[in-house]
Amino acid sequence: MTTLLDPTSERSPVARERLARPASLEGLTVGLLDISKPRGDIFLNRIEERLTGIGAHVKRYSKPTFTKPAPVDLRHEIATECQVVIEALAD
């Protein structure tokens, strides 16, 4: 069993099942979320190159600041436009 902790609300963790991973990313829309830490964009640029090389469609998003959770409207936009999301952490 894997335990995932939500750093925004550890006082009352919610039990969630993990979604199954897709067999392939080819043809899927992958969201790349830059959390606005230094050099995260460099990491995501390389990931985007690799994803487009295997036939995935890529959409880029950015949080206004890494110190707070992504705004609700941004999370909704990503959830409605993408099947998979990669979040960049860097420094």
PADRENVO-92815 format. One record per atom (N, C-alpha, C, CB): residue in one letter; x, y, z; residue number from 1. Coordinates in steps of 0.2 Angstrom, whole numbers, plus 5000, padded with zeros to 4 digits. Glycine has a CB too. Example, Ala and Ser with C-alpha at 12.3 -4.5 7.8 and 13.67 -1.06 7.14 Angstrom:
<rs>
<r residuo="A" c1="5066" c2="4972" c3="5039" num="1"/>
<r residuo="A" c1="5062" c2="4978" c3="5039" num="1"/>
<r residuo="A" c1="5066" c2="4984" c3="5039" num="1"/>
<r residuo="A" c1="5057" c2="4978" c3="5045" num="1"/>
<r residuo="S" c1="5064" c2="4989" c3="5035" num="2"/>
<r residuo="S" c1="5068" c2="4995" c3="5036" num="2"/>
<r residuo="S" c1="5064" c2="5000" c3="5039" num="2"/>
<r residuo="S" c1="5070" c2="4997" c3="5029" num="2"/>
</rs>
This chain:
<rs>
<r residuo="M" c1="5004" c2="4994" c3="5000" num="1"/>
<r residuo="M" c1="5000" c2="5000" c3="5000" num="1"/>
<r residuo="M" c1="5004" c2="5006" c3="5000" num="1"/>
<r residuo="M" c1="4995" c2="5000" c3="5006" num="1"/>
<r residuo="T" c1="5003" c2="5011" c3="4996" num="2"/>
<r residuo="T" c1="5006" c2="5017" c3="4996" num="2"/>
<r residuo="T" c1="5002" c2="5023" c3="4999" num="2"/>
<r residuo="T" c1="5008" c2="5019" c3="4988" num="2"/>
<r residuo="T" c1="5006" c2="5027" c3="5003" num="3"/>
<r residuo="T" c1="5003" c2="5032" c3="5007" num="3"/>
<r residuo="T" c1="5005" c2="5039" c3="5004" num="3"/>
<r residuo="T" c1="5004" c2="5032" c3="5014" num="3"/>
<r residuo="L" c1="5001" c2="5043" c3="5001" num="4"/>
<r residuo="L" c1="5002" c2="5049" c3="4999" num="4"/>
<r residuo="L" c1="5000" c2="5055" c3="5004" num="4"/>
<r residuo="L" c1="4999" c2="5051" c3="4992" num="4"/>
<r residuo="L" c1="5004" c2="5060" c3="5005" num="5"/>
<r residuo="L" c1="5002" c2="5065" c3="5010" num="5"/>
<r residuo="L" c1="5001" c2="5071" c3="5006" num="5"/>
<r residuo="L" c1="5008" c2="5066" c3="5015" num="5"/>
<r residuo="D" c1="4996" c2="5075" c3="5007" num="6"/>
<r residuo="D" c1="4995" c2="5081" c3="5004" num="6"/>
<r residuo="D" c1="4998" c2="5087" c3="5009" num="6"/>
<r residuo="D" c1="4987" c2="5082" c3="5003" num="6"/>
<r residuo="P" c1="5003" c2="5090" c3="5007" num="7"/>
<r residuo="P" c1="5006" c2="5095" c3="5011" num="7"/>
<r residuo="P" c1="5002" c2="5101" c3="5012" num="7"/>
<r residuo="P" c1="5012" c2="5097" c3="5007" num="7"/>
<r residuo="T" c1="4996" c2="5102" c3="5009" num="8"/>
<r residuo="T" c1="4992" c2="5108" c3="5011" num="8"/>
<r residuo="T" c1="4987" c2="5106" c3="5016" num="8"/>
<r residuo="T" c1="4988" c2="5110" c3="5004" num="8"/>
<r residuo="S" c1="4986" c2="5100" c3="5018" num="9"/>
<r residuo="S" c1="4981" c2="5099" c3="5024" num="9"/>
<r residuo="S" c1="4983" c2="5092" c3="5027" num="9"/>
<r residuo="S" c1="4974" c2="5098" c3="5021" num="9"/>
<r residuo="E" c1="4988" c2="5092" c3="5031" num="10"/>
<r residuo="E" c1="4990" c2="5085" c3="5034" num="10"/>
<r residuo="E" c1="4986" c2="5084" c3="5040" num="10"/>
<r residuo="E" c1="4998" c2="5085" c3="5035" num="10"/>
<r residuo="R" c1="4983" c2="5089" c3="5043" num="11"/>
<r residuo="R" c1="4979" c2="5087" c3="5049" num="11"/>
<r residuo="R" c1="4973" c2="5082" c3="5048" num="11"/>
<r residuo="R" c1="4976" c2="5094" c3="5052" num="11"/>
<r residuo="S" c1="4970" c2="5083" c3="5042" num="12"/>
<r residuo="S" c1="4965" c2="5078" c3="5041" num="12"/>
<r residuo="S" c1="4965" c2="5075" c3="5034" num="12"/>
<r residuo="S" c1="4958" c2="5082" c3="5041" num="12"/>
<r residuo="P" c1="4970" c2="5070" c3="5033" num="13"/>
<r residuo="P" c1="4971" c2="5067" c3="5026" num="13"/>
<r residuo="P" c1="4965" c2="5064" c3="5024" num="13"/>
<r residuo="P" c1="4977" c2="5063" c3="5027" num="13"/>
<r residuo="V" c1="4964" c2="5064" c3="5017" num="14"/>
<r residuo="V" c1="4958" c2="5061" c3="5014" num="14"/>
<r residuo="V" c1="4961" c2="5055" c3="5010" num="14"/>
<r residuo="V" c1="4955" c2="5066" c3="5009" num="14"/>
<r residuo="A" c1="4957" c2="5050" c3="5011" num="15"/>
<r residuo="A" c1="4959" c2="5044" c3="5007" num="15"/>
<r residuo="A" c1="4957" c2="5044" c3="5000" num="15"/>
<r residuo="A" c1="4956" c2="5037" c3="5011" num="15"/>
<r residuo="R" c1="4962" c2="5043" c3="4995" num="16"/>
<r residuo="R" c1="4960" c2="5044" c3="4988" num="16"/>
<r residuo="R" c1="4964" c2="5038" c3="4985" num="16"/>
<r residuo="R" c1="4962" c2="5050" c3="4985" num="16"/>
<r residuo="E" c1="4960" c2="5035" c3="4980" num="17"/>
<r residuo="E" c1="4963" c2="5030" c3="4976" num="17"/>
<r residuo="E" c1="4967" c2="5033" c3="4970" num="17"/>
<r residuo="E" c1="4958" c2="5025" c3="4973" num="17"/>
<r residuo="R" c1="4973" c2="5030" c3="4969" num="18"/>
<r residuo="R" c1="4977" c2="5032" c3="4963" num="18"/>
<r residuo="R" c1="4974" c2="5030" c3="4957" num="18"/>
<r residuo="R" c1="4984" c2="5030" c3="4964" num="18"/>
<r residuo="L" c1="4974" c2="5035" c3="4952" num="19"/>
<r residuo="L" c1="4971" c2="5033" c3="4945" num="19"/>
<r residuo="L" c1="4976" c2="5028" c3="4942" num="19"/>
<r residuo="L" c1="4970" c2="5039" c3="4941" num="19"/>
<r residuo="A" c1="4974" c2="5024" c3="4937" num="20"/>
<r residuo="A" c1="4978" c2="5020" c3="4933" num="20"/>
<r residuo="A" c1="4982" c2="5024" c3="4929" num="20"/>
<r residuo="A" c1="4974" c2="5015" c3="4930" num="20"/>
<r residuo="R" c1="4988" c2="5023" c3="4928" num="21"/>
<r residuo="R" c1="4992" c2="5026" c3="4923" num="21"/>
<r residuo="R" c1="4991" c2="5024" c3="4916" num="21"/>
<r residuo="R" c1="5000" c2="5025" c3="4924" num="21"/>
<r residuo="P" c1="4991" c2="5029" c3="4911" num="22"/>
<r residuo="P" c1="4989" c2="5027" c3="4904" num="22"/>
<r residuo="P" c1="4995" c2="5022" c3="4901" num="22"/>
<r residuo="P" c1="4989" c2="5033" c3="4899" num="22"/>
<r residuo="A" c1="4993" c2="5018" c3="4897" num="23"/>
<r residuo="A" c1="4998" c2="5013" c3="4894" num="23"/>
<r residuo="A" c1="5003" c2="5017" c3="4890" num="23"/>
<r residuo="A" c1="4995" c2="5008" c3="4890" num="23"/>
<r residuo="S" c1="5001" c2="5022" c3="4887" num="24"/>
<r residuo="S" c1="5005" c2="5026" c3="4883" num="24"/>
<r residuo="S" c1="5003" c2="5034" c3="4883" num="24"/>
<r residuo="S" c1="5005" c2="5024" c3="4875" num="24"/>
<r residuo="L" c1="5008" c2="5038" c3="4882" num="25"/>
<r residuo="L" c1="5006" c2="5045" c3="4882" num="25"/>
<r residuo="L" c1="5005" c2="5048" c3="4875" num="25"/>
<r residuo="L" c1="5012" c2="5050" c3="4885" num="25"/>
<r residuo="E" c1="5006" c2="5044" c3="4870" num="26"/>
<r residuo="E" c1="5005" c2="5046" c3="4863" num="26"/>
<r residuo="E" c1="4997" c2="5048" c3="4862" num="26"/>
<r residuo="E" c1="5007" c2="5040" c3="4858" num="26"/>
<r residuo="G" c1="4997" c2="5054" c3="4859" num="27"/>
<r residuo="G" c1="4990" c2="5056" c3="4858" num="27"/>
<r residuo="G" c1="4986" c2="5059" c3="4863" num="27"/>
<r residuo="G" c1="4986" c2="5051" c3="4855" num="27"/>
<r residuo="L" c1="4989" c2="5059" c3="4869" num="28"/>
<r residuo="L" c1="4986" c2="5062" c3="4875" num="28"/>
<r residuo="L" c1="4988" c2="5069" c3="4876" num="28"/>
<r residuo="L" c1="4988" c2="5058" c3="4882" num="28"/>
<r residuo="T" c1="4984" c2="5073" c3="4879" num="29"/>
<r residuo="T" c1="4986" c2="5080" c3="4881" num="29"/>
<r residuo="T" c1="4990" c2="5080" c3="4888" num="29"/>
<r residuo="T" c1="4980" c2="5085" c3="4881" num="29"/>
<r residuo="V" c1="4996" c2="5082" c3="4888" num="30"/>
<r residuo="V" c1="5000" c2="5082" c3="4895" num="30"/>
<r residuo="V" c1="5001" c2="5089" c3="4897" num="30"/>
<r residuo="V" c1="5006" c2="5078" c3="4894" num="30"/>
<r residuo="G" c1="4998" c2="5091" c3="4903" num="31"/>
<r residuo="G" c1="4999" c2="5097" c3="4906" num="31"/>
<r residuo="G" c1="5006" c2="5098" c3="4909" num="31"/>
<r residuo="G" c1="4993" c2="5099" c3="4910" num="31"/>
<r residuo="L" c1="5010" c2="5103" c3="4908" num="32"/>
<r residuo="L" c1="5016" c2="5104" c3="4912" num="32"/>
<r residuo="L" c1="5015" c2="5110" c3="4916" num="32"/>
<r residuo="L" c1="5022" c2="5105" c3="4907" num="32"/>
<r residuo="L" c1="5015" c2="5109" c3="4923" num="33"/>
<r residuo="L" c1="5014" c2="5114" c3="4928" num="33"/>
<r residuo="L" c1="5020" c2="5117" c3="4931" num="33"/>
<r residuo="L" c1="5009" c2="5112" c3="4933" num="33"/>
<r residuo="D" c1="5022" c2="5123" c3="4929" num="34"/>
<r residuo="D" c1="5028" c2="5126" c3="4932" num="34"/>
<r residuo="D" c1="5026" c2="5129" c3="4938" num="34"/>
<r residuo="D" c1="5031" c2="5131" c3="4927" num="34"/>
<r residuo="I" c1="5029" c2="5127" c3="4944" num="35"/>
<r residuo="I" c1="5026" c2="5130" c3="4950" num="35"/>
<r residuo="I" c1="5030" c2="5137" c3="4952" num="35"/>
<r residuo="I" c1="5028" c2="5125" c3="4956" num="35"/>
<r residuo="S" c1="5034" c2="5139" c3="4947" num="36"/>
<r residuo="S" c1="5037" c2="5146" c3="4948" num="36"/>
<r residuo="S" c1="5043" c2="5146" c3="4952" num="36"/>
<r residuo="S" c1="5032" c2="5151" c3="4950" num="36"/>
<r residuo="K" c1="5047" c2="5140" c3="4953" num="37"/>
<r residuo="K" c1="5053" c2="5140" c3="4956" num="37"/>
<r residuo="K" c1="5059" c2="5141" c3="4951" num="37"/>
<r residuo="K" c1="5054" c2="5133" c3="4960" num="37"/>
<r residuo="P" c1="5064" c2="5143" c3="4953" num="38"/>
<r residuo="P" c1="5070" c2="5144" c3="4948" num="38"/>
<r residuo="P" c1="5072" c2="5138" c3="4945" num="38"/>
<r residuo="P" c1="5076" c2="5147" c3="4952" num="38"/>
<r residuo="R" c1="5072" c2="5138" c3="4938" num="39"/>
<r residuo="R" c1="5075" c2="5133" c3="4934" num="39"/>
<r residuo="R" c1="5070" c2="5128" c3="4932" num="39"/>
<r residuo="R" c1="5081" c2="5130" c3="4937" num="39"/>
<r residuo="G" c1="5064" c2="5128" c3="4935" num="40"/>
<r residuo="G" c1="5058" c2="5124" c3="4934" num="40"/>
<r residuo="G" c1="5057" c2="5124" c3="4926" num="40"/>
<r residuo="G" c1="5052" c2="5125" c3="4938" num="40"/>
<r residuo="D" c1="5057" c2="5129" c3="4923" num="41"/>
<r residuo="D" c1="5056" c2="5130" c3="4916" num="41"/>
<r residuo="D" c1="5061" c2="5126" c3="4912" num="41"/>
<r residuo="D" c1="5055" c2="5137" c3="4914" num="41"/>
<r residuo="I" c1="5067" c2="5126" c3="4914" num="42"/>
<r residuo="I" c1="5072" c2="5122" c3="4910" num="42"/>
<r residuo="I" c1="5070" c2="5115" c3="4910" num="42"/>
<r residuo="I" c1="5079" c2="5124" c3="4913" num="42"/>
<r residuo="F" c1="5068" c2="5112" c3="4916" num="43"/>
<r residuo="F" c1="5067" c2="5105" c3="4917" num="43"/>
<r residuo="F" c1="5061" c2="5104" c3="4912" num="43"/>
<r residuo="F" c1="5065" c2="5104" c3="4924" num="43"/>
<r residuo="L" c1="5055" c2="5108" c3="4912" num="44"/>
<r residuo="L" c1="5049" c2="5107" c3="4908" num="44"/>
<r residuo="L" c1="5051" c2="5108" c3="4901" num="44"/>
<r residuo="L" c1="5044" c2="5112" c3="4911" num="44"/>
<r residuo="N" c1="5055" c2="5112" c3="4899" num="45"/>
<r residuo="N" c1="5057" c2="5113" c3="4892" num="45"/>
<r residuo="N" c1="5059" c2="5106" c3="4889" num="45"/>
<r residuo="N" c1="5062" c2="5118" c3="4891" num="45"/>
<r residuo="R" c1="5064" c2="5103" c3="4893" num="46"/>
<r residuo="R" c1="5066" c2="5096" c3="4891" num="46"/>
<r residuo="R" c1="5061" c2="5091" c3="4891" num="46"/>
<r residuo="R" c1="5072" c2="5094" c3="4896" num="46"/>
<r residuo="I" c1="5057" c2="5091" c3="4896" num="47"/>
<r residuo="I" c1="5051" c2="5086" c3="4896" num="47"/>
<r residuo="I" c1="5047" c2="5087" c3="4890" num="47"/>
<r residuo="I" c1="5047" c2="5087" c3="4903" num="47"/>
<r residuo="E" c1="5045" c2="5093" c3="4889" num="48"/>
<r residuo="E" c1="5041" c2="5095" c3="4883" num="48"/>
<r residuo="E" c1="5044" c2="5092" c3="4876" num="48"/>
<r residuo="E" c1="5040" c2="5102" c3="4882" num="48"/>
<r residuo="E" c1="5051" c2="5093" c3="4875" num="49"/>
<r residuo="E" c1="5054" c2="5090" c3="4870" num="49"/>
<r residuo="E" c1="5053" c2="5082" c3="4869" num="49"/>
<r residuo="E" c1="5061" c2="5092" c3="4870" num="49"/>
<r residuo="R" c1="5054" c2="5079" c3="4875" num="50"/>
<r residuo="R" c1="5053" c2="5072" c3="4875" num="50"/>
<r residuo="R" c1="5046" c2="5070" c3="4874" num="50"/>
<r residuo="R" c1="5055" c2="5069" c3="4882" num="50"/>
<r residuo="L" c1="5041" c2="5073" c3="4877" num="51"/>
<r residuo="L" c1="5034" c2="5071" c3="4876" num="51"/>
<r residuo="L" c1="5032" c2="5072" c3="4868" num="51"/>
<r residuo="L" c1="5030" c2="5076" c3="4880" num="51"/>
<r residuo="T" c1="5034" c2="5078" c3="4865" num="52"/>
<r residuo="T" c1="5031" c2="5079" c3="4859" num="52"/>
<r residuo="T" c1="5035" c2="5074" c3="4854" num="52"/>
<r residuo="T" c1="5033" c2="5086" c3="4856" num="52"/>
<r residuo="G" c1="5041" c2="5072" c3="4856" num="53"/>
<r residuo="G" c1="5044" c2="5067" c3="4852" num="53"/>
<r residuo="G" c1="5041" c2="5060" c3="4852" num="53"/>
<r residuo="G" c1="5051" c2="5066" c3="4854" num="53"/>
<r residuo="I" c1="5037" c2="5059" c3="4857" num="54"/>
<r residuo="I" c1="5033" c2="5052" c3="4857" num="54"/>
<r residuo="I" c1="5026" c2="5053" c3="4855" num="54"/>
<r residuo="I" c1="5034" c2="5049" c3="4864" num="54"/>
<r residuo="G" c1="5024" c2="5059" c3="4853" num="55"/>
<r residuo="G" c1="5017" c2="5060" c3="4850" num="55"/>
<r residuo="G" c1="5012" c2="5063" c3="4855" num="55"/>
<r residuo="G" c1="5015" c2="5054" c3="4847" num="55"/>
<r residuo="A" c1="5014" c2="5065" c3="4861" num="56"/>
<r residuo="A" c1="5010" c2="5068" c3="4865" num="56"/>
<r residuo="A" c1="5009" c2="5076" c3="4864" num="56"/>
<r residuo="A" c1="5012" c2="5068" c3="4873" num="56"/>
<r residuo="H" c1="5003" c2="5078" c3="4865" num="57"/>
<r residuo="H" c1="5001" c2="5085" c3="4865" num="57"/>
<r residuo="H" c1="5003" c2="5089" c3="4871" num="57"/>
<r residuo="H" c1="4994" c2="5087" c3="4862" num="57"/>
<r residuo="V" c1="5006" c2="5094" c3="4871" num="58"/>
<r residuo="V" c1="5008" c2="5097" c3="4878" num="58"/>
<r residuo="V" c1="5005" c2="5104" c3="4878" num="58"/>
<r residuo="V" c1="5016" c2="5098" c3="4878" num="58"/>
<r residuo="K" c1="5003" c2="5105" c3="4885" num="59"/>
<r residuo="K" c1="5000" c2="5112" c3="4886" num="59"/>
<r residuo="K" c1="5004" c2="5114" c3="4893" num="59"/>
<r residuo="K" c1="4992" c2="5112" c3="4888" num="59"/>
<r residuo="R" c1="5006" c2="5121" c3="4892" num="60"/>
<r residuo="R" c1="5010" c2="5123" c3="4898" num="60"/>
<r residuo="R" c1="5006" c2="5128" c3="4902" num="60"/>
<r residuo="R" c1="5016" c2="5127" c3="4895" num="60"/>
<r residuo="Y" c1="5007" c2="5127" c3="4909" num="61"/>
<r residuo="Y" c1="5004" c2="5131" c3="4914" num="61"/>
<r residuo="Y" c1="5009" c2="5133" c3="4919" num="61"/>
<r residuo="Y" c1="4998" c2="5127" c3="4917" num="61"/>
<r residuo="S" c1="5007" c2="5139" c3="4923" num="62"/>
<r residuo="S" c1="5012" c2="5141" c3="4928" num="62"/>
<r residuo="S" c1="5008" c2="5144" c3="4934" num="62"/>
<r residuo="S" c1="5016" c2="5147" c3="4925" num="62"/>
<r residuo="K" c1="5010" c2="5142" c3="4940" num="63"/>
<r residuo="K" c1="5007" c2="5145" c3="4946" num="63"/>
<r residuo="K" c1="5010" c2="5152" c3="4947" num="63"/>
<r residuo="K" c1="5009" c2="5140" c3="4952" num="63"/>
<r residuo="P" c1="5006" c2="5156" c3="4950" num="64"/>
<r residuo="P" c1="5009" c2="5163" c3="4951" num="64"/>
<r residuo="P" c1="5015" c2="5163" c3="4956" num="64"/>
<r residuo="P" c1="5003" c2="5168" c3="4954" num="64"/>
<r residuo="T" c1="5015" c2="5158" c3="4961" num="65"/>
<r residuo="T" c1="5020" c2="5158" c3="4966" num="65"/>
<r residuo="T" c1="5020" c2="5151" c3="4968" num="65"/>
<r residuo="T" c1="5019" c2="5163" c3="4972" num="65"/>
<r residuo="F" c1="5026" c2="5149" c3="4970" num="66"/>
<r residuo="F" c1="5027" c2="5142" c3="4973" num="66"/>
<r residuo="F" c1="5025" c2="5141" c3="4980" num="66"/>
<r residuo="F" c1="5034" c2="5140" c3="4972" num="66"/>
<r residuo="T" c1="5024" c2="5147" c3="4983" num="67"/>
<r residuo="T" c1="5023" c2="5147" c3="4991" num="67"/>
<r residuo="T" c1="5015" c2="5145" c3="4992" num="67"/>
<r residuo="T" c1="5024" c2="5153" c3="4994" num="67"/>
<r residuo="K" c1="5011" c2="5145" c3="4987" num="68"/>
<r residuo="K" c1="5004" c2="5144" c3="4989" num="68"/>
<r residuo="K" c1="5001" c2="5138" c3="4984" num="68"/>
<r residuo="K" c1="5000" c2="5150" c3="4988" num="68"/>
<r residuo="P" c1="4996" c2="5135" c3="4985" num="69"/>
<r residuo="P" c1="4993" c2="5130" c3="4981" num="69"/>
<r residuo="P" c1="4991" c2="5134" c3="4974" num="69"/>
<r residuo="P" c1="4987" c2="5126" c3="4984" num="69"/>
<r residuo="A" c1="4990" c2="5130" c3="4969" num="70"/>
<r residuo="A" c1="4988" c2="5133" c3="4962" num="70"/>
<r residuo="A" c1="4981" c2="5136" c3="4964" num="70"/>
<r residuo="A" c1="4988" c2="5128" c3="4957" num="70"/>
<r residuo="P" c1="4979" c2="5141" c3="4961" num="71"/>
<r residuo="P" c1="4972" c2="5144" c3="4961" num="71"/>
<r residuo="P" c1="4967" c2="5139" c3="4958" num="71"/>
<r residuo="P" c1="4972" c2="5151" c3="4958" num="71"/>
<r residuo="V" c1="4961" c2="5139" c3="4961" num="72"/>
<r residuo="V" c1="4956" c2="5135" c3="4959" num="72"/>
<r residuo="V" c1="4954" c2="5135" c3="4952" num="72"/>
<r residuo="V" c1="4949" c2="5136" c3="4963" num="72"/>
<r residuo="D" c1="4954" c2="5141" c3="4949" num="73"/>
<r residuo="D" c1="4953" c2="5141" c3="4942" num="73"/>
<r residuo="D" c1="4958" c2="5138" c3="4937" num="73"/>
<r residuo="D" c1="4952" c2="5149" c3="4940" num="73"/>
<r residuo="L" c1="4965" c2="5139" c3="4940" num="74"/>
<r residuo="L" c1="4970" c2="5136" c3="4936" num="74"/>
<r residuo="L" c1="4969" c2="5128" c3="4936" num="74"/>
<r residuo="L" c1="4977" c2="5138" c3="4939" num="74"/>
<r residuo="R" c1="4968" c2="5125" c3="4942" num="75"/>
<r residuo="R" c1="4967" c2="5118" c3="4943" num="75"/>
<r residuo="R" c1="4961" c2="5116" c3="4939" num="75"/>
<r residuo="R" c1="4966" c2="5116" c3="4951" num="75"/>
<r residuo="H" c1="4956" c2="5119" c3="4939" num="76"/>
<r residuo="H" c1="4950" c2="5117" c3="4935" num="76"/>
<r residuo="H" c1="4952" c2="5117" c3="4927" num="76"/>
<r residuo="H" c1="4944" c2="5122" c3="4936" num="76"/>
<r residuo="E" c1="4956" c2="5122" c3="4925" num="77"/>
<r residuo="E" c1="4958" c2="5123" c3="4918" num="77"/>
<r residuo="E" c1="4962" c2="5117" c3="4916" num="77"/>
<r residuo="E" c1="4962" c2="5129" c3="4917" num="77"/>
<r residuo="I" c1="4967" c2="5115" c3="4920" num="78"/>
<r residuo="I" c1="4971" c2="5109" c3="4919" num="78"/>
<r residuo="I" c1="4967" c2="5103" c3="4919" num="78"/>
<r residuo="I" c1="4977" c2="5109" c3="4924" num="78"/>
<r residuo="A" c1="4963" c2="5102" c3="4924" num="79"/>
<r residuo="A" c1="4959" c2="5096" c3="4924" num="79"/>
<r residuo="A" c1="4954" c2="5095" c3="4918" num="79"/>
<r residuo="A" c1="4955" c2="5096" c3="4931" num="79"/>
<r residuo="T" c1="4952" c2="5100" c3="4915" num="80"/>
<r residuo="T" c1="4947" c2="5100" c3="4910" num="80"/>
<r residuo="T" c1="4951" c2="5099" c3="4903" num="80"/>
<r residuo="T" c1="4943" c2="5105" c3="4909" num="80"/>
<r residuo="E" c1="4957" c2="5101" c3="4903" num="81"/>
<r residuo="E" c1="4961" c2="5101" c3="4896" num="81"/>
<r residuo="E" c1="4966" c2="5096" c3="4896" num="81"/>
<r residuo="E" c1="4964" c2="5108" c3="4896" num="81"/>
<r residuo="C" c1="4968" c2="5092" c3="4901" num="82"/>
<r residuo="C" c1="4973" c2="5087" c3="4901" num="82"/>
<r residuo="C" c1="4971" c2="5081" c3="4904" num="82"/>
<r residuo="C" c1="4979" c2="5090" c3="4905" num="82"/>
<r residuo="Q" c1="4974" c2="5075" c3="4901" num="83"/>
<r residuo="Q" c1="4973" c2="5069" c3="4904" num="83"/>
<r residuo="Q" c1="4979" c2="5067" c3="4909" num="83"/>
<r residuo="Q" c1="4973" c2="5064" c3="4898" num="83"/>
<r residuo="V" c1="4984" c2="5070" c3="4908" num="84"/>
<r residuo="V" c1="4990" c2="5069" c3="4912" num="84"/>
<r residuo="V" c1="4993" c2="5075" c3="4914" num="84"/>
<r residuo="V" c1="4995" c2="5064" c3="4909" num="84"/>
<r residuo="V" c1="4996" c2="5076" c3="4920" num="85"/>
<r residuo="V" c1="5000" c2="5082" c3="4922" num="85"/>
<r residuo="V" c1="5006" c2="5080" c3="4925" num="85"/>
<r residuo="V" c1="4995" c2="5086" c3="4927" num="85"/>
<r residuo="I" c1="5011" c2="5084" c3="4924" num="86"/>
<r residuo="I" c1="5018" c2="5084" c3="4927" num="86"/>
<r residuo="I" c1="5019" c2="5091" c3="4930" num="86"/>
<r residuo="I" c1="5024" c2="5082" c3="4921" num="86"/>
<r residuo="E" c1="5021" c2="5090" c3="4936" num="87"/>
<r residuo="E" c1="5023" c2="5097" c3="4940" num="87"/>
<r residuo="E" c1="5030" c2="5097" c3="4941" num="87"/>
<r residuo="E" c1="5019" c2="5097" c3="4947" num="87"/>
<r residuo="A" c1="5033" c2="5103" c3="4939" num="88"/>
<r residuo="A" c1="5040" c2="5104" c3="4940" num="88"/>
<r residuo="A" c1="5042" c2="5107" c3="4946" num="88"/>
<r residuo="A" c1="5043" c2="5108" c3="4934" num="88"/>
<r residuo="L" c1="5047" c2="5104" c3="4950" num="89"/>
<r residuo="L" c1="5050" c2="5106" c3="4955" num="89"/>
<r residuo="L" c1="5058" c2="5107" c3="4954" num="89"/>
<r residuo="L" c1="5049" c2="5102" c3="4962" num="89"/>
<r residuo="A" c1="5060" c2="5113" c3="4955" num="90"/>
<r residuo="A" c1="5068" c2="5114" c3="4954" num="90"/>
<r residuo="A" c1="5070" c2="5119" c3="4958" num="90"/>
<r residuo="A" c1="5069" c2="5116" c3="4946" num="90"/>
<r residuo="D" c1="5077" c2="5120" c3="4958" num="91"/>
<r residuo="D" c1="5081" c2="5125" c3="4961" num="91"/>
<r residuo="D" c1="5088" c2="5125" c3="4959" num="91"/>
<r residuo="D" c1="5080" c2="5125" c3="4969" num="91"/>
</rs>
